[in-house]
């Protein structure tokens, strides 16, 4: 079973994205499905998010 985690900045209203280590990401409102990501894809995604917040 995958342990899904969400950011500590997320509200408790169930409106967030969760990360499953080695699995991918999912919408907390639709936990039955997820978007699989490789380690390289995860690294790319984080780099894009970091650039957009600058």
C-alpha positions in Angstrom: 0.0 0.0 0.0 1.3 3.4 -0.9 1.5 6.1 1.7 0.2 9.3 0.2 1.3 12.7 1.5 0.1 16.2 1.0 1.8 19.5 1.7 1.6 20.9 5.2 0.4 24.1 3.5 -2.7 22.4 2.2 -6.0 23.1 3.9 -8.1 20.3 5.4 -10.9 20.7 2.9 -9.7 17.8 0.7 -8.8 20.2 -2.2 -5.2 19.3 -2.7 -2.7 17.2 -4.7 -1.1 14.3 -2.9 2.3 12.6 -3.6 2.9 8.8 -3.4 6.6 8.0 -3.2 7.5 5.9 -6.2 4.0 6.1 -7.6 3.0 9.5 -8.7 0.5 12.2 -7.8 -3.3 12.3 -7.3 -6.1 14.6 -6.6 -7.3 14.1 -3.1 -10.9 14.5 -4.3 -10.4 11.5 -6.7 -8.1 9.2 -4.8 -8.9 6.1 -6.8 -6.8 7.3 -9.8 -3.3 8.8 -10.0 -0.9 10.1 -12.5 2.2 7.9 -12.5 5.5 9.8 -12.6 9.1 8.5 -12.9 11.8 10.1 -10.8 13.0 12.1 -13.8 9.4 13.4 -14.5 9.0 14.3 -10.8 12.3 16.2 -10.9 11.2 18.1 -14.0 7.8 18.9 -12.5 9.4 20.3 -9.4 11.8 22.4 -11.4 8.9 23.9 -13.3 6.9 24.7 -10.2 10.0 26.3 -8.6 10.5 28.5 -11.7 6.9 29.6 -11.7 7.1 30.8 -8.1 10.1 33.0 -8.6 
